[in-house]
Amino acid sequence: MKRKRKSAACDTQIQVGNMDDQIQEKGPFITDLPKPVFGNVLLKLPTRSILICKCVCKTWRARISDPEFAKLHFAQAEPCPLLSLLGPTPTRVPRTLYMVEPEDRSGFDLKDCACAATGNACDQSHVHMKLTKFKIPLRNAEEVINNNSDNGNVMPNGNRGTKRKTCIRIPPHHHKYNVVNSCNGLLCLSEPVHNDPAVVCNPVTGEFINLPKSSRPHQNIRIPVECGLGFSSETNEYKVIRIFEAEAGYCFKFAEIHTLGTGSWKSIGEVSETAGNLVSPTYAKGVLYWYESYGYRIRSFDLNTEKFKSVPSPPFPIKQFMYVGMGVLEGCLCLCDSYGDLITVWTLTNSGGKYRWTKVIAIDKGDCGRWPYGVYTAMKYYKNYGLLLFHSQTNSFFYYHPEKPSSYVYLKLCGFKANFQAISHVPSFILLEDNLAGKDVEVLNINTRCAGLKLQGETKAPSLKEEIAEFESDPFSSDNYCFSDE
């Protein structure tokens, strides 16, 4: 297994390891607890807190880096919304992701709040959510480094005479990746022109691999490649699939599959059943799903059998797909239909090869004032039967509880004018090399010298503004928007 040198972030963690001696001098410490007990304490922390703990000392870093801890953490980790910019702005390269997770174990809980039931105003914050920032690789990173290493992109700091880096302007379309989908803590990234899969990364561990080039490149520049990342439980392998037109104007498509850790793509033949564009790739329980925009149906690909399968249509017409959000809920494929007066959430279960659609919840848009039109994506279904939704048109999260239909919590994403997408992502501390079938693959580190460069447009970060909306209020009036110019 080839690996790059340790990143600057790792060097910092090693430097703070000198705190071990200082801690021991002060007497008994939390790390004196038995290893299983200390591990259980760490497992109860949010991802953001675990990453901070990893920088405390060598002992904590070793515990958190233990493969056994990573497996235990992933086994009980809960999915979180992962935000990424939709397309580059004229000045911003979207290489930063934001994971939304509870600051503590409380999450959302309106059931015990008297003001939520009565509709009275309350200064108490009921939502304790934080944005944890992660980076994905920068496309054509070596080119950025070479072009800026000798250009003197530093300027003196007026206070102490030290030097700091200036913001670097780079062409957004030339250096960005698209986020395709999430699978067991890994992300599939594609190049933006043809949507060809190019990278698989783990944003939590800061690792990524480049996918090999296909022997059959994409030919039709008008029709993008359809792709996705999934996991086969039978072979314990991660696989990336790409579906493409071999020739411009050809009525059929072909598919290739790549197993992570190998150096090539394998053809799986012609995909004659799929004529339309496949969008919204979503992985759930060994199956990749897409929505076929021309045929108004859902297509699936079984990672175990490497076969395309038919999926029964949901119990509502999906021709109005502009009002249907596709995601994962409770480990199952989920559709959120917001057309009409209701927001209805459905999940698809597969028992013994038999698919079944189940209605999870139906929200009357009239219960909480005016719900905005557009696409809602279900992010999380809580144990207290509350539901977290993301509304892409307003970059807002909604938390709705059926026992409190007269109010809901919404989180507005503030900071700059941009469009975001949100996908459900399970954070994982499992090293990327432990997920590869082969060993002749170079595992790269996202936190290289390029990560230290400050790109133009990265001086600001979004934030979440927490509010409770009552029946009479309209949270989407122009007075309530809090986007600011870059």
C-alpha positions in Angstrom: 0.0 0.0 0.0 1.5 3.3 -1.1 0.8 6.3 1.1 1.7 9.9 0.9 3.6 11.8 3.6 1.8 12.8 6.7 -0.2 16.0 6.4 0.3 19.2 8.3 -2.7 18.3 10.4 -1.1 15.0 11.5 2.1 16.9 12.4 0.1 19.2 14.6 -1.5 16.2 16.4 2.0 14.7 17.0 3.3 18.0 18.4 0.4 18.2 20.9 1.3 14.7 22.0 3.8 16.3 24.3 0.8 17.0 26.6 1.0 13.3 27.7 3.8 14.1 30.1 2.0 17.1 31.5 -1.3 15.2 32.0 0.5 12.4 33.9 2.1 14.9 36.3 -1.4 16.1 37.4 -2.5 12.8 38.7 -5.4 10.5 37.7 -6.9 11.3 34.3 -9.8 10.0 32.2 -7.4 7.9 30.2 -6.6 5.9 33.4 -10.0 4.3 32.9 -10.1 0.8 31.5 -9.8 0.9 27.7 -13.4 -0.3 27.1 -14.8 2.3 29.4 -12.8 5.2 27.9 -13.8 3.9 24.5 -17.5 4.0 25.4 -17.1 7.6 26.5 -15.6 8.6 23.2 -18.3 6.7 21.3 -21.0 8.9 22.8 -19.4 12.1 21.5 -20.3 13.8 18.2 -17.8 13.5 15.3 -16.7 17.0 15.8 -15.7 16.4 19.5 -13.9 13.1 18.6 -11.8 15.0 16.1 -10.9 17.5 18.7 -10.1 14.8 21.2 -7.8 13.2 18.7 -5.6 16.3 18.9 -5.3 16.4 22.7 -2.4 13.9 23.2 -0.7 10.9 21.8 -2.7 8.5 24.0 -6.1 9.9 22.9 -4.9 9.9 19.3 -3.8 6.3 19.5 -7.2 5.2 21.0 -9.2 7.0 18.4 -6.9 5.7 15.6 -7.4 2.1 16.8 -9.2 0.1 14.0 -11.3 -1.5 16.6 -12.6 1.8 17.8 -13.3 2.9 14.2 -15.4 -0.3 13.7 -17.3 0.2 16.9 -18.0 3.9 16.1 -19.3 3.1 12.6 -21.6 0.3 14.0 -23.4 2.8 16.1 -22.9 6.0 14.1 -26.1 7.8 13.0 -26.5 9.5 9.6 -26.1 13.2 9.4 -26.9 15.7 6.7 -23.8 16.6 4.6 -23.9 19.9 2.7 -22.0 20.7 -0.4 -22.2 23.6 -2.8 -24.2 23.0 -6.0 -21.8 24.2 -8.8 -19.1 26.8 -8.5 -19.7 30.5 -8.2 -17.6 32.9 -10.2 -15.2 33.2 -7.2 -15.7 30.0 -5.2 -14.4 26.5 -5.7 -16.7 24.1 -3.7 -14.0 21.9 -2.0 -15.5 22.3 1.5 -18.3 20.1 2.9 -20.3 20.8 6.1 -21.7 18.0 8.2 -24.7 19.0 10.4 -24.8 17.1 13.7 -26.1 17.7 17.2 -23.8 19.5 19.5 -24.8 17.0 22.2 -27.1 14.1 22.5 -30.2 16.2 22.7 -30.7 17.0 19.0 -34.2 18.1 18.5 -36.7 17.8 21.2 -39.9 19.9 21.3 -42.0 17.5 23.2 -40.9 18.9 26.6 -41.2 22.5 25.7 -44.3 24.2 26.9 -43.9 27.2 24.6 -43.8 24.9 21.6 -47.3 23.6 22.5 -48.8 26.9 23.3 -47.2 28.9 20.4 -45.7 31.4 22.9 -42.3 33.0 22.2 -39.4 31.5 24.0 -35.7 32.6 24.3 -34.5 29.1 25.0 -32.7 27.5 22.2 -34.2 24.0 21.5 -31.8 23.1 18.6 -28.2 22.4 19.3 -26.7 21.8 15.8 -23.3 22.6 14.6 -21.5 22.6 11.2 -18.4 20.5 11.1 -16.2 21.4 8.2 -14.4 18.9 5.9 -12.5 19.2 2.8 -12.6 17.1 -0.4 -9.7 16.9 -2.9 -9.0 19.8 -5.2 -9.2 18.8 -8.8 -5.9 19.3 -10.7 -4.3 20.1 -7.3 -0.7 19.7 -8.5 -1.3 22.4 -11.2 -2.5 24.8 -8.5 0.6 24.1 -6.3 3.0 24.5 -9.2 1.4 27.7 -10.4 1.4 29.3 -6.9 4.5 27.9 -5.2 6.9 30.5 -6.6 4.5 33.4 -7.3 5.1 35.0 -3.9 1.5 34.5 -2.8 2.3 35.6 0.7 2.1 39.0 2.3 3.5 40.4 5.6 1.2 40.5 8.6 1.1 44.1 9.9 1.0 43.1 13.6 4.1 40.9 14.1 5.8 40.9 10.7 5.0 37.3 10.0 3.7 36.1 6.7 0.3 34.9 5.7 -1.0 33.5 2.5 -3.2 35.6 0.3 -6.3 34.3 -1.4 -5.6 32.5 -4.7 -7.9 32.9 -7.7 -8.3 29.7 -9.7 -10.8 28.8 -12.4 -13.7 27.1 -10.5 -14.8 24.8 -13.4 -11.2 23.5 -13.8 -10.6 22.6 -10.2 -13.9 21.4 -8.7 -15.5 17.9 -8.1 -19.1 17.1 -7.9 -20.4 15.0 -5.0 -22.2 12.0 -6.5 -23.4 10.0 -3.5 -22.4 8.6 -0.1 -21.9 5.0 0.9 -20.8 3.8 4.4 -18.8 6.9 5.1 -17.2 7.1 1.7 -18.0 9.7 -1.0 -17.9 9.3 -4.8 -16.7 12.4 -6.6 -17.0 13.1 -10.3 -15.5 15.6 -12.7 -18.0 18.3 -13.6 -18.1 18.2 -17.5 -19.2 14.6 -18.2 -19.9 13.5 -14.5 -17.3 10.7 -14.9 -16.4 9.2 -11.5 -12.9 10.2 -10.6 -12.3 10.0 -6.9 -13.5 8.1 -3.8 -12.7 9.8 -0.5 -13.4 9.6 3.3 -13.8 13.2 4.4 -13.5 12.3 8.1 -10.1 10.6 7.8 -8.9 13.0 5.1 -8.0 10.2 2.6 -8.8 9.7 -1.0 -7.9 7.5 -4.0 -8.0 8.4 -7.7 -10.1 6.0 -9.9 -8.4 4.4 -12.9 -9.3 5.7 -16.4 -11.8 3.8 -18.3 -10.8 2.0 -21.6 -14.0 3.2 -23.1 -14.2 7.0 -22.6 -17.4 8.9 -22.8 -18.1 10.2 -26.3 -21.4 12.1 -26.2 -20.7 15.5 -24.6 -24.4 16.3 -24.5 -25.4 13.4 -22.3 -23.5 13.0 -19.0 -22.2 9.7 -17.5 -24.4 8.2 -14.8 -22.5 6.8 -11.9 -22.6 5.8 -8.2 -20.8 4.1 -5.4 -22.1 1.1 -3.5 -21.1 -1.8 -1.3 -21.5 -5.6 -1.9 -22.0 -7.4 1.4 -21.4 -10.8 -0.2 -17.9 -10.0 -1.4 -17.2 -7.2 1.1 -16.2 -4.9 -1.7 -16.9 -1.3 -2.6 -17.8 -0.8 -6.3 -18.3 2.2 -8.6 -20.5 1.9 -11.6 -20.5 4.1 -14.7 -23.2 4.1 -17.3 -22.5 5.8 -20.6 -23.2 6.0 -24.4 -20.4 4.4 -26.3 -21.2 6.4 -29.4 -23.0 9.7 -30.0 -26.6 9.1 -31.0 -26.5 5.4 -30.0 -29.9 4.4 -28.5 -28.4 2.0 -25.9 -26.0 2.5 -23.0 -23.2 0.4 -21.6 -22.1 -0.1 -18.1 -18.7 -0.7 -16.4 -17.9 -1.5 -12.8 -14.8 -0.9 -10.8 -13.9 -2.6 -7.5 -12.0 -0.2 -5.2 -8.4 -1.4 -4.8 -8.1 -2.8 -8.3 -6.6 -1.1 -11.3 -9.2 -1.5 -14.0 -12.9 -1.3 -15.0 -14.9 -4.4 -15.9 -17.6 -4.3 -18.6 -21.0 -5.6 -17.6 -22.5 -5.2 -21.0 -25.3 -3.3 -22.6 -28.0 -1.6 -20.5 -30.8 -1.8 -23.0 -33.6 -1.2 -20.5 -32.3 2.3 -19.5 -32.9 4.9 -22.1 -33.4 8.0 -20.1 -31.1 10.1 -18.0 -30.5 8.7 -14.5 -30.3 11.3 -11.7 -30.2 11.4 -7.9 -27.9 8.3 -7.3 -28.7 6.9 -3.9 -27.3 3.9 -2.1 -29.2 1.8 0.4 -28.6 -1.8 1.6 -26.6 -3.2 -1.2 -28.5 -1.5 -4.0 -27.9 1.7 -6.0 -31.0 3.6 -7.1 -31.6 6.3 -9.7 -34.6 8.3 -10.9 -35.1 7.9 -14.7 -36.1 11.3 -15.9 -37.6 10.3 -19.3 -39.4 7.1 -18.2 -40.6 8.5 -14.9 -39.5 5.5 -13.0 -36.9 4.3 -10.5 -34.0 2.1 -11.7 -31.8 0.0 -9.4 -28.5 -1.9 -9.6 -27.8 -4.8 -7.2 -24.1 -4.7 -6.1 -24.1 -8.4 -5.2 -25.4 -9.7 -8.5 -24.2 -6.8 -10.6 -27.6 -6.8 -12.3 -30.1 -4.0 -13.0 -33.5 -4.7 -11.5 -37.0 -3.2 -11.8 -38.5 -1.4 -8.8 -42.2 -1.0 -8.4 -43.5 2.5 -8.9 -44.4 4.3 -5.7 -48.1 4.7 -4.8 -48.2 8.2 -6.3 -47.5 9.6 -9.7 -43.9 10.8 -10.0 -44.2 12.7 -13.3 -44.0 15.8 -11.2 -40.5 14.9 -10.1 -39.6 18.5 -9.5 -41.6 18.0 -6.2 -40.0 14.7 -5.2 -36.8 14.4 -3.2 -34.9 11.1 -3.2 -32.7 10.1 -0.3 -32.1 7.5 2.5 -34.2 7.2 5.7 -33.6 4.4 8.3 -31.3 2.7 5.8 -34.0 2.5 3.1 -34.6 4.3 -0.1 -36.9 7.3 0.6 -39.1 9.5 -1.5 -40.5 12.8 -0.2 -43.5 14.0 -2.3 -44.4 17.6 -1.7 -46.8 18.1 -4.6 -50.2 19.4 -3.5 -51.3 20.1 0.1 -49.3 17.4 1.8 -45.6 16.5 2.3 -45.6 12.7 2.2 -42.6 10.6 3.0 -42.4 7.0 1.7 -39.7 4.3 2.2 -39.0 1.3 0.1 -38.3 -2.0 1.9 -36.9 -5.2 0.3 -37.8 -8.4 2.0 -36.7 -11.6 0.3 -36.6 -9.8 -3.1 -40.1 -8.4 -2.6 -40.3 -4.6 -2.7 -42.9 -2.7 -0.7 -43.6 1.0 -0.3 -44.5 2.2 3.2 -45.9 5.7 4.2 -43.8 7.1 7.0 -45.5 10.4 7.7 -47.8 12.9 6.0 -47.5 16.6 6.9 -50.3 19.0 6.2 -48.8 22.1 4.8 -51.5 24.1 6.5 -50.6 23.1 10.0 -47.6 25.4 10.3 -48.5 28.4 8.2 -47.2 28.5 4.6 -44.6 25.8 3.7 -42.6 26.8 0.7 -43.0 25.0 -2.6 -40.2 22.9 -4.0 -38.3 19.8 -3.3 -37.9 18.4 0.3 -35.5 15.7 1.1 -35.9 13.6 4.2 -32.6 13.6 6.2 -33.4 11.8 9.5 -36.2 10.1 11.3 -35.7 10.4 15.0 -36.6 7.9 17.7 -39.2 10.3 19.1 -40.9 10.3 15.6 -39.6 13.7 14.6 -38.6 14.2 11.0 -35.7 16.4 9.7 -36.2 17.7 6.1 -34.0 19.8 3.8 -35.6 22.3 1.5 -33.1 23.0 -1.3 -34.7 26.1 -2.7 -34.3 28.1 0.5 -31.3 26.2 1.9 -33.2 25.4 5.1 -33.7 22.5 7.4 -37.1 21.8 8.9 -37.8 19.7 12.0 -41.4 18.6 12.3 -42.9 16.5 15.1 -46.5 15.0 14.7 -47.3 15.7 18.3 -46.6 19.4 17.8 -48.2 20.1 14.4 -48.7 23.8 15.1 -45.0 24.6 15.2 -41.8 23.4 13.7 -38.1 24.3 14.0 -36.3 25.5 10.9 -32.6 26.2 10.5 -31.6 28.7 7.9 -28.2 28.3 6.3 -26.6 31.7 6.4 -23.3 33.2 5.4 -23.2 33.7 1.6 -25.4 33.5 -1.4 -25.1 30.0 -2.8 -27.1 26.9 -3.5 -26.5 23.8 -1.5 -27.4 20.1 -1.8 -27.8 17.8 1.2 -27.3 14.1 1.4 -27.4 11.6 4.2 -23.9 10.6 5.3 -22.7 8.3 8.0 -19.3 9.5 9.4 -16.6 6.9 9.5 -13.2 6.7 11.1 -12.3 3.5 9.2 -9.2 4.0 7.1 -9.7 4.0 3.4 -7.1 1.4 2.9 -9.1 -1.0 5.0 -12.0 -0.7 2.5 -9.9 -1.6 -0.6 -9.9 -5.0 -2.2 -6.3 -4.7 -3.5 -3.1 -3.1 -2.2 -1.6 -1.7 -5.3 -3.4 1.6 -4.9 -2.0 4.9 -3.7 -4.0 6.4 -0.8 -3.6 10.1 -0.9 -4.1 12.7 1.9 -6.5 15.5 1.3 -4.6 17.7 3.9 -1.6 18.2 1.6 0.2 21.4 0.9 -2.8 22.4 -1.4 -5.1 22.3 1.6 -3.1 25.0 3.2 -3.7 27.4 0.3 -6.5 29.9 0.9 -8.7 30.0 -2.2 -10.7 33.1 -3.0 -14.2 32.8 -1.6 -13.2 30.6 1.3 -12.8 33.5 3.7 -16.5 33.0 4.8 -18.3 30.0 6.1 -22.0 29.3 6.4 -23.8 29.1 9.8 -27.1 27.9 11.0 -29.7 30.3 12.3 -32.1 28.5 14.7 -35.7 29.6 15.0 -39.1 28.2 15.9 -41.9 29.0 13.5 -45.5 29.3 14.9 -48.7 28.9 13.1 -49.2 32.5 12.2 -45.6 33.3 11.1 -44.2 33.2 7.7 -40.5 32.3 8.0 -39.9 32.8 4.3 -40.7 36.5 4.0 -37.9 38.7 2.6 -37.4 40.1 6.1 -36.2 36.8 7.4 -33.6 35.9 4.9 -30.1 36.2 6.3 -27.9 35.5 3.3 -25.0 38.0 3.0 -22.9 38.9 0.1 -19.5 37.4 -0.2 
